């Protein structure tokens, strides 16, 4: 087994990663949650666009709508836990990436 395979196996065995995968499966198969995420993404795009084009009234309208939709999404089962785990696992992967970069730099620079 290669080092990469061992590393992948290790990360897949971490409880947070296991739980994240369970929640991803649940969310991927829940049309109501998927639709709410899609709506939130759409509003977020409009929010960013209105800010970039200096449209304060539209920005405030989309911000209010975004916050309402976000609250509705967080009221759905497992969504808040899922988003927290995405951040935790993302940070773990960043740390791993930094560690690998450091190790490579050490080997290159002697």
N, CA, C and O atoms as a GROMACS GRO file, in nm:
protein
  440
    1UNK      N    1   0.085  -0.118   0.000
    1UNK     CA    2   0.000   0.000   0.000
    1UNK      C    3   0.090   0.125   0.000
    1UNK      O    4   0.184   0.135   0.079
    2UNK      N    5   0.060   0.217  -0.090
    2UNK     CA    6   0.142   0.338  -0.101
    2UNK      C    7   0.116   0.432   0.015
    2UNK      O    8   0.018   0.418   0.089
    3UNK      N    9   0.205   0.528   0.030
    3UNK     CA   10   0.189   0.629   0.137
    3UNK      C   11   0.061   0.708   0.120
    3UNK      O   12  -0.005   0.743   0.218
    4UNK      N   13   0.026   0.736  -0.004
    4UNK     CA   14  -0.096   0.812  -0.031
    4UNK      C   15  -0.218   0.730   0.008
    4UNK      O   16  -0.312   0.783   0.068
    5UNK      N   17  -0.217   0.601  -0.024
    5UNK     CA   18  -0.329   0.514   0.014
    5UNK      C   19  -0.343   0.506   0.166
    5UNK      O   20  -0.454   0.506   0.220
    6UNK      N   21  -0.229   0.497   0.235
    6UNK     CA   22  -0.231   0.492   0.382
    6UNK      C   23  -0.288   0.621   0.438
    6UNK      O   24  -0.367   0.620   0.533
    7UNK      N   25  -0.247   0.732   0.381
    7UNK     CA   26  -0.296   0.863   0.426
    7UNK      C   27  -0.445   0.877   0.401
    7UNK      O   28  -0.520   0.926   0.486
    8UNK      N   29  -0.488   0.833   0.284
    8UNK     CA   30  -0.632   0.837   0.251
    8UNK      C   31  -0.711   0.749   0.348
    8UNK      O   32  -0.815   0.790   0.398
    9UNK      N   33  -0.662   0.630   0.373
    9UNK     CA   34  -0.728   0.538   0.466
    9UNK      C   35  -0.736   0.599   0.606
    9UNK      O   36  -0.838   0.588   0.674
   10UNK      N   37  -0.627   0.663   0.648
   10UNK     CA   38  -0.626   0.728   0.779
   10UNK      C   39  -0.733   0.838   0.788
   10UNK      O   40  -0.810   0.842   0.884
   11UNK      N   41  -0.737   0.924   0.688
   11UNK     CA   42  -0.834   1.034   0.691
   11UNK      C   43  -0.978   0.983   0.684
   11UNK      O   44  -1.066   1.039   0.749
   12UNK      N   45  -1.001   0.879   0.608
   12UNK     CA   46  -1.136   0.824   0.600
   12UNK      C   47  -1.179   0.757   0.730
   12UNK      O   48  -1.298   0.733   0.752
   13UNK      N   49  -1.082   0.726   0.817
   13UNK     CA   50  -1.115   0.662   0.945
   13UNK      C   51  -1.139   0.763   1.057
   13UNK      O   52  -1.183   0.725   1.166
   14UNK      N   53  -1.110   0.890   1.033
   14UNK     CA   54  -1.130   0.994   1.135
   14UNK      C   55  -1.281   1.010   1.158
   14UNK      O   56  -1.357   1.021   1.062
   15UNK      N   57  -1.325   1.012   1.285
   15UNK     CA   58  -1.469   1.021   1.314
   15UNK      C   59  -1.540   1.138   1.246
   15UNK      O   60  -1.652   1.123   1.198
   16UNK      N   61  -1.475   1.254   1.242
   16UNK     CA   62  -1.537   1.371   1.179
   16UNK      C   63  -1.559   1.349   1.029
   16UNK      O   64  -1.660   1.391   0.973
   17UNK      N   65  -1.464   1.283   0.965
   17UNK     CA   66  -1.474   1.256   0.822
   17UNK      C   67  -1.583   1.152   0.797
   17UNK      O   68  -1.661   1.164   0.702
   18UNK      N   69  -1.588   1.050   0.882
   18UNK     CA   70  -1.693   0.949   0.868
   18UNK      C   71  -1.831   1.012   0.881
   18UNK      O   72  -1.920   0.986   0.801
   19UNK      N   73  -1.847   1.096   0.983
   19UNK     CA   74  -1.977   1.160   1.005
   19UNK      C   75  -2.011   1.254   0.889
   19UNK      O   76  -2.126   1.260   0.845
   20UNK      N   77  -1.912   1.326   0.839
   20UNK     CA   78  -1.934   1.416   0.726
   20UNK      C   79  -1.984   1.338   0.605
   20UNK      O   80  -2.077   1.381   0.537
   21UNK      N   81  -1.923   1.223   0.578
   21UNK     CA   82  -1.966   1.140   0.465
   21UNK      C   83  -2.109   1.091   0.485
   21UNK      O   84  -2.186   1.086   0.390
   22UNK      N   85  -2.146   1.055   0.608
   22UNK     CA   86  -2.283   1.013   0.637
   22UNK      C   87  -2.381   1.126   0.608
   22UNK      O   88  -2.485   1.106   0.546
   23UNK      N   89  -2.346   1.246   0.656
   23UNK     CA   90  -2.433   1.361   0.637
   23UNK      C   91  -2.442   1.401   0.490
   23UNK      O   92  -2.548   1.440   0.443
   24UNK      N   93  -2.331   1.391   0.418
   24UNK     CA   94  -2.332   1.420   0.274
   24UNK      C   95  -2.429   1.327   0.202
   24UNK      O   96  -2.506   1.370   0.116
   25UNK      N   97  -2.425   1.200   0.239
   25UNK     CA   98  -2.515   1.103   0.177
   25UNK      C   99  -2.660   1.141   0.208
   25UNK      O  100  -2.746   1.138   0.119
   26UNK      N  101  -2.687   1.175   0.332
   26UNK     CA  102  -2.823   1.214   0.371
   26UNK      C  103  -2.870   1.338   0.295
   26UNK      O  104  -2.980   1.341   0.241
   27UNK      N  105  -2.784   1.439   0.290
   27UNK     CA  106  -2.819   1.565   0.224
   27UNK      C  107  -2.834   1.545   0.073
   27UNK      O  108  -2.924   1.602   0.011
   28UNK      N  109  -2.745   1.465   0.014
   28UNK     CA  110  -2.751   1.440  -0.131
   28UNK      C  111  -2.880   1.370  -0.172
   28UNK      O  112  -2.923   1.380  -0.287
   29UNK      N  113  -2.941   1.300  -0.079
   29UNK     CA  114  -3.064   1.227  -0.111
   29UNK      C  115  -3.189   1.293  -0.053
   29UNK      O  116  -3.296   1.232  -0.051
   30UNK      N  117  -3.175   1.414  -0.006
   30UNK     CA  118  -3.289   1.488   0.050
   30UNK      C  119  -3.318   1.607  -0.041
   30UNK      O  120  -3.245   1.707  -0.038
   31UNK      N  121  -3.422   1.596  -0.120
   31UNK     CA  122  -3.454   1.700  -0.219
   31UNK      C  123  -3.482   1.836  -0.155
   31UNK      O  124  -3.445   1.939  -0.211
   32UNK      N  125  -3.546   1.835  -0.041
   32UNK     CA  126  -3.579   1.961   0.026
   32UNK      C  127  -3.452   2.037   0.066
   32UNK      O  128  -3.442   2.158   0.046
   33UNK      N  129  -3.356   1.965   0.121
   33UNK     CA  130  -3.230   2.029   0.163
   33UNK      C  131  -3.149   2.071   0.040
   33UNK      O  132  -3.094   2.181   0.038
   34UNK      N  133  -3.143   1.985  -0.061
   34UNK     CA  134  -3.069   2.021  -0.183
   34UNK      C  135  -3.128   2.147  -0.246
   34UNK      O  136  -3.054   2.235  -0.291
   35UNK      N  137  -3.261   2.155  -0.250
   35UNK     CA  138  -3.327   2.271  -0.308
   35UNK      C  139  -3.295   2.396  -0.226
   35UNK      O  140  -3.271   2.503  -0.283
   36UNK      N  141  -3.296   2.384  -0.094
   36UNK     CA  142  -3.266   2.498  -0.007
   36UNK      C  143  -3.122   2.545  -0.027
   36UNK      O  144  -3.097   2.666  -0.030
   37UNK      N  145  -3.028   2.453  -0.040
   37UNK     CA  146  -2.889   2.490  -0.067
   37UNK      C  147  -2.877   2.562  -0.201
   37UNK      O  148  -2.807   2.663  -0.213
   38UNK      N  149  -2.945   2.510  -0.302
   38UNK     CA  150  -2.940   2.572  -0.435
   38UNK      C  151  -2.998   2.713  -0.431
   38UNK      O  152  -2.942   2.805  -0.491
   39UNK      N  153  -3.109   2.730  -0.362
   39UNK     CA  154  -3.170   2.862  -0.350
   39UNK      C  155  -3.076   2.959  -0.279
   39UNK      O  156  -3.063   3.075  -0.319
   40UNK      N  157  -3.012   2.911  -0.174
   40UNK     CA  158  -2.918   2.995  -0.099
   40UNK      C  159  -2.800   3.036  -0.187
   40UNK      O  160  -2.758   3.152  -0.183
   41UNK      N  161  -2.749   2.943  -0.265
   41UNK     CA  162  -2.638   2.974  -0.357
   41UNK      C  163  -2.680   3.079  -0.459
   41UNK      O  164  -2.604   3.171  -0.490
   42UNK      N  165  -2.801   3.064  -0.511
   42UNK     CA  166  -2.852   3.158  -0.610
   42UNK      C  167  -2.864   3.299  -0.550
   42UNK      O  168  -2.824   3.397  -0.612
   43UNK      N  169  -2.918   3.307  -0.432
   43UNK     CA  170  -2.931   3.436  -0.363
   43UNK      C  171  -2.793   3.494  -0.334
   43UNK      O  172  -2.772   3.615  -0.348
   44UNK      N  173  -2.701   3.410  -0.295
   44UNK     CA  174  -2.564   3.455  -0.265
   44UNK      C  175  -2.499   3.516  -0.390
   44UNK      O  176  -2.431   3.618  -0.380
   45UNK      N  177  -2.520   3.456  -0.505
   45UNK     CA  178  -2.466   3.510  -0.630
   45UNK      C  179  -2.524   3.649  -0.657
   45UNK      O  180  -2.451   3.741  -0.695
   46UNK      N  181  -2.655   3.662  -0.638
   46UNK     CA  182  -2.720   3.791  -0.659
   46UNK      C  183  -2.672   3.895  -0.558
   46UNK      O  184  -2.658   4.013  -0.590
   47UNK      N  185  -2.648   3.850  -0.438
   47UNK     CA  186  -2.598   3.938  -0.332
   47UNK      C  187  -2.461   3.994  -0.371
   47UNK      O  188  -2.437   4.114  -0.361
   48UNK      N  189  -2.373   3.906  -0.413
   48UNK     CA  190  -2.238   3.948  -0.454
   48UNK      C  191  -2.245   4.040  -0.575
   48UNK      O  192  -2.176   4.142  -0.580
   49UNK      N  193  -2.327   4.005  -0.671
   49UNK     CA  194  -2.341   4.086  -0.791
   49UNK      C  195  -2.392   4.227  -0.758
   49UNK      O  196  -2.339   4.326  -0.808
   50UNK      N  197  -2.493   4.235  -0.674
   50UNK     CA  198  -2.548   4.367  -0.639
   50UNK      C  199  -2.446   4.451  -0.562
   50UNK      O  200  -2.444   4.574  -0.573
   51UNK      N  201  -2.360   4.384  -0.484
   51UNK     CA  202  -2.256   4.458  -0.413
   51UNK      C  203  -2.150   4.509  -0.511
   51UNK      O  204  -2.106   4.623  -0.502
   52UNK      N  205  -2.111   4.424  -0.605
   52UNK     CA  206  -2.010   4.462  -0.703
   52UNK      C  207  -2.055   4.577  -0.791
   52UNK      O  208  -1.976   4.663  -0.828
   53UNK      N  209  -2.183   4.578  -0.824
   53UNK     CA  210  -2.236   4.681  -0.913
   53UNK      C  211  -2.296   4.800  -0.836
   53UNK      O  212  -2.370   4.881  -0.891
   54UNK      N  213  -2.261   4.807  -0.707
   54UNK     CA  214  -2.301   4.920  -0.622
   54UNK      C  215  -2.451   4.949  -0.629
   54UNK      O  216  -2.494   5.060  -0.659
   55UNK      N  217  -2.527   4.845  -0.599
   55UNK     CA  218  -2.673   4.857  -0.596
   55UNK      C  219  -2.719   4.834  -0.452
   55UNK      O  220  -2.761   4.723  -0.418
   56UNK      N  221  -2.712   4.937  -0.368
   56UNK     CA  222  -2.738   4.919  -0.225
   56UNK      C  223  -2.879   4.868  -0.191
   56UNK      O  224  -2.896   4.789  -0.098
   57UNK      N  225  -2.980   4.913  -0.265
   57UNK     CA  226  -3.117   4.867  -0.235
   57UNK      C  227  -3.131   4.717  -0.264
   57UNK      O  228  -3.187   4.642  -0.184
   58UNK      N  229  -3.081   4.675  -0.380
   58UNK     CA  230  -3.087   4.533  -0.414
   58UNK      C  231  -3.003   4.451  -0.317
   58UNK      O  232  -3.040   4.341  -0.276
   59UNK      N  233  -2.887   4.507  -0.281
   59UNK     CA  234  -2.798   4.437  -0.188
   59UNK      C  235  -2.871   4.412  -0.056
   59UNK      O  236  -2.867   4.301  -0.004
   60UNK      N  237  -2.935   4.514  -0.002
   60UNK     CA  238  -3.007   4.499   0.126
   60UNK      C  239  -3.121   4.399   0.113
   60UNK      O  240  -3.146   4.320   0.204
   61UNK      N  241  -3.190   4.403   0.000
   61UNK     CA  242  -3.299   4.309  -0.022
   61UNK      C  243  -3.247   4.166  -0.025
   61UNK      O  244  -3.302   4.077   0.040
   62UNK      N  245  -3.139   4.143  -0.102
   62UNK     CA  246  -3.081   4.009  -0.112
   62UNK      C  247  -3.019   3.965   0.020
   62UNK      O  248  -3.024   3.847   0.055
   63UNK      N  249  -2.962   4.058   0.093
   63UNK     CA  250  -2.904   4.024   0.223
   63UNK      C  251  -3.012   3.975   0.319
   63UNK      O  252  -2.994   3.875   0.388
   64UNK      N  253  -3.122   4.045   0.321
   64UNK     CA  254  -3.234   4.004   0.406
   64UNK      C  255  -3.288   3.867   0.364
   64UNK      O  256  -3.314   3.781   0.448
   65UNK      N  257  -3.304   3.848   0.234
   65UNK     CA  258  -3.352   3.721   0.182
   65UNK      C  259  -3.252   3.609   0.212
   65UNK      O  260  -3.291   3.498   0.249
   66UNK      N  261  -3.124   3.640   0.197
   66UNK     CA  262  -3.018   3.542   0.225
   66UNK      C  263  -3.024   3.498   0.371
   66UNK      O  264  -3.018   3.379   0.400
   67UNK      N  265  -3.034   3.594   0.461
   67UNK     CA  266  -3.038   3.561   0.604
   67UNK      C  267  -3.161   3.477   0.639
   67UNK      O  268  -3.153   3.384   0.720
   68UNK      N  269  -3.274   3.509   0.578
   68UNK     CA  270  -3.397   3.432   0.602
   68UNK      C  271  -3.381   3.289   0.552
   68UNK      O  272  -3.413   3.194   0.623
   69UNK      N  273  -3.331   3.275   0.429
   69UNK     CA  274  -3.312   3.141   0.371
   69UNK      C  275  -3.208   3.061   0.449
   69UNK      O  276  -3.222   2.940   0.466
   70UNK      N  277  -3.106   3.129   0.497
   70UNK     CA  278  -3.001   3.062   0.574
   70UNK      C  279  -3.060   3.008   0.704
   70UNK      O  280  -3.031   2.895   0.743
   71UNK      N  281  -3.143   3.087   0.771
   71UNK     CA  282  -3.208   3.041   0.894
   71UNK      C  283  -3.298   2.921   0.866
   71UNK      O  284  -3.299   2.824   0.942
   72UNK      N  285  -3.372   2.926   0.756
   72UNK     CA  286  -3.458   2.814   0.718
   72UNK      C  287  -3.374   2.689   0.693
   72UNK      O  288  -3.412   2.578   0.733
   73UNK      N  289  -3.262   2.706   0.627
   73UNK     CA  290  -3.173   2.593   0.598
   73UNK      C  291  -3.117   2.535   0.727
   73UNK      O  292  -3.111   2.413   0.742
   74UNK      N  293  -3.077   2.620   0.820
   74UNK     CA  294  -3.020   2.573   0.945
   74UNK      C  295  -3.124   2.505   1.033
   74UNK      O  296  -3.089   2.429   1.123
   75UNK      N  297  -3.251   2.531   1.008
   75UNK     CA  298  -3.357   2.463   1.083
   75UNK      C  299  -3.380   2.321   1.035
   75UNK      O  300  -3.447   2.242   1.102
   76UNK      N  301  -3.325   2.287   0.919
   76UNK     CA  302  -3.341   2.153   0.865
   76UNK      C  303  -3.246   2.058   0.937
   76UNK      O  304  -3.139   2.098   0.983
   77UNK      N  305  -3.286   1.931   0.947
   77UNK     CA  306  -3.204   1.835   1.022
   77UNK      C  307  -3.063   1.819   0.965
   77UNK      O  308  -3.044   1.805   0.844
   78UNK      N  309  -2.966   1.823   1.053
   78UNK     CA  310  -2.825   1.792   1.025
   78UNK      C  311  -2.748   1.897   0.946
   78UNK      O  312  -2.628   1.881   0.928
   79UNK      N  313  -2.812   2.002   0.898
   79UNK     CA  314  -2.743   2.099   0.812
   79UNK      C  315  -2.635   2.174   0.889
   79UNK      O  316  -2.523   2.188   0.841
   80UNK      N  317  -2.668   2.222   1.007
   80UNK     CA  318  -2.569   2.298   1.084
   80UNK      C  319  -2.450   2.210   1.119
   80UNK      O  320  -2.335   2.253   1.109
   81UNK      N  321  -2.476   2.087   1.161
   81UNK     CA  322  -2.368   1.993   1.192
   81UNK      C  323  -2.283   1.968   1.067
   81UNK      O  324  -2.161   1.963   1.075
   82UNK      N  325  -2.348   1.952   0.953
   82UNK     CA  326  -2.277   1.928   0.828
   82UNK      C  327  -2.183   2.043   0.796
   82UNK      O  328  -2.066   2.021   0.763
   83UNK      N  329  -2.233   2.166   0.805
   83UNK     CA  330  -2.150   2.282   0.772
   83UNK      C  331  -2.034   2.298   0.869
   83UNK      O  332  -1.925   2.339   0.830
   84UNK      N  333  -2.057   2.267   0.995
   84UNK     CA  334  -1.948   2.273   1.093
   84UNK      C  335  -1.841   2.169   1.060
   84UNK      O  336  -1.721   2.198   1.067
   85UNK      N  337  -1.885   2.050   1.024
   85UNK     CA  338  -1.789   1.944   0.989
   85UNK      C  339  -1.714   1.976   0.861
   85UNK      O  340  -1.596   1.942   0.849
   86UNK      N  341  -1.779   2.039   0.766
   86UNK     CA  342  -1.711   2.080   0.642
   86UNK      C  343  -1.594   2.172   0.678
   86UNK      O  344  -1.484   2.158   0.624
   87UNK      N  345  -1.618   2.265   0.769
   87UNK     CA  346  -1.512   2.357   0.810
   87UNK      C  347  -1.401   2.284   0.885
   87UNK      O  348  -1.283   2.308   0.860
   88UNK      N  349  -1.438   2.196   0.976
   88UNK     CA  350  -1.338   2.122   1.054
   88UNK      C  351  -1.251   2.035   0.963
   88UNK      O  352  -1.128   2.038   0.972
   89UNK      N  353  -1.314   1.960   0.877
   89UNK     CA  354  -1.240   1.870   0.787
   89UNK      C  355  -1.158   1.952   0.688
   89UNK      O  356  -1.046   1.913   0.654
   90UNK      N  357  -1.212   2.063   0.641
   90UNK     CA  358  -1.136   2.151   0.553
   90UNK      C  359  -1.008   2.201   0.619
   90UNK      O  360  -0.902   2.205   0.557
   91UNK      N  361  -1.019   2.238   0.747
   91UNK     CA  362  -0.901   2.282   0.821
   91UNK      C  363  -0.800   2.168   0.837
   91UNK      O  364  -0.680   2.190   0.830
   92UNK      N  365  -0.850   2.048   0.860
   92UNK     CA  366  -0.761   1.932   0.871
   92UNK      C  367  -0.684   1.912   0.741
   92UNK      O  368  -0.564   1.886   0.742
   93UNK      N  369  -0.754   1.925   0.629
   93UNK     CA  370  -0.689   1.906   0.499
   93UNK      C  371  -0.589   2.017   0.469
   93UNK      O  372  -0.485   1.993   0.407
   94UNK      N  373  -0.620   2.139   0.513
   94UNK     CA  374  -0.524   2.249   0.496
   94UNK      C  375  -0.396   2.221   0.576
   94UNK      O  376  -0.286   2.242   0.527
   95UNK      N  377  -0.413   2.172   0.699
   95UNK     CA  378  -0.297   2.139   0.782
   95UNK      C  379  -0.214   2.029   0.716
   95UNK      O  380  -0.092   2.036   0.714
   96UNK      N  381  -0.281   1.928   0.662
   96UNK     CA  382  -0.211   1.821   0.592
   96UNK      C  383  -0.135   1.876   0.472
   96UNK      O  384  -0.019   1.841   0.450
   97UNK      N  385  -0.201   1.960   0.395
   97UNK     CA  386  -0.138   2.019   0.278
   97UNK      C  387  -0.015   2.101   0.317
   97UNK      O  388   0.090   2.091   0.253
   98UNK      N  389  -0.028   2.180   0.421
   98UNK     CA  390   0.086   2.259   0.469
   98UNK      C  391   0.200   2.169   0.514
   98UNK      O  392   0.317   2.198   0.488
   99UNK      N  393   0.166   2.062   0.581
   99UNK     CA  394   0.269   1.968   0.627
   99UNK      C  395   0.341   1.903   0.509
   99UNK      O  396   0.463   1.889   0.511
  100UNK      N  397   0.266   1.864   0.408
  100UNK     CA  398   0.327   1.803   0.289
  100UNK      C  399   0.416   1.904   0.218
  100UNK      O  400   0.528   1.870   0.178
  101UNK      N  401   0.368   2.027   0.202
  101UNK     CA  402   0.449   2.131   0.138
  101UNK      C  403   0.579   2.154   0.215
  101UNK      O  404   0.686   2.168   0.156
  102UNK      N  405   0.568   2.158   0.348
  102UNK     CA  406   0.687   2.179   0.431
  102UNK      C  407   0.786   2.064   0.412
  102UNK      O  408   0.906   2.087   0.398
  103UNK      N  409   0.735   1.940   0.413
  103UNK     CA  410   0.822   1.824   0.396
  103UNK      C  411   0.892   1.825   0.260
  103UNK      O  412   1.010   1.792   0.249
  104UNK      N  413   0.819   1.862   0.157
  104UNK     CA  414   0.876   1.869   0.023
  104UNK      C  415   0.984   1.977   0.019
  104UNK      O  416   1.092   1.956  -0.035
  105UNK      N  417   0.954   2.092   0.074
  105UNK     CA  418   1.051   2.202   0.076
  105UNK      C  419   1.178   2.162   0.151
  105UNK      O  420   1.288   2.196   0.110
  106UNK      N  421   1.162   2.090   0.262
  106UNK     CA  422   1.277   2.044   0.340
  106UNK      C  423   1.364   1.949   0.257
  106UNK      O  424   1.487   1.958   0.260
  107UNK      N  425   1.300   1.860   0.183
  107UNK     CA  426   1.376   1.764   0.103
  107UNK      C  427   1.446   1.834  -0.015
  107UNK      O  428   1.558   1.801  -0.051
  108UNK      N  429   1.376   1.931  -0.074
  108UNK     CA  430   1.435   2.004  -0.187
  108UNK      C  431   1.552   2.090  -0.143
  108UNK      O  432   1.655   2.094  -0.209
  109UNK      N  433   1.534   2.158  -0.029
  109UNK     CA  434   1.636   2.253   0.018
  109UNK      C  435   1.743   2.186   0.104
  109UNK      O  436   1.838   2.252   0.148
  110UNK      N  437   1.728   2.060   0.128
  110UNK     CA  438   1.830   1.988   0.202
  110UNK      C  439   1.812   2.003   0.346
  110UNK      O  440   1.889   1.948   0.424
   0.00000   0.00000   0.00000
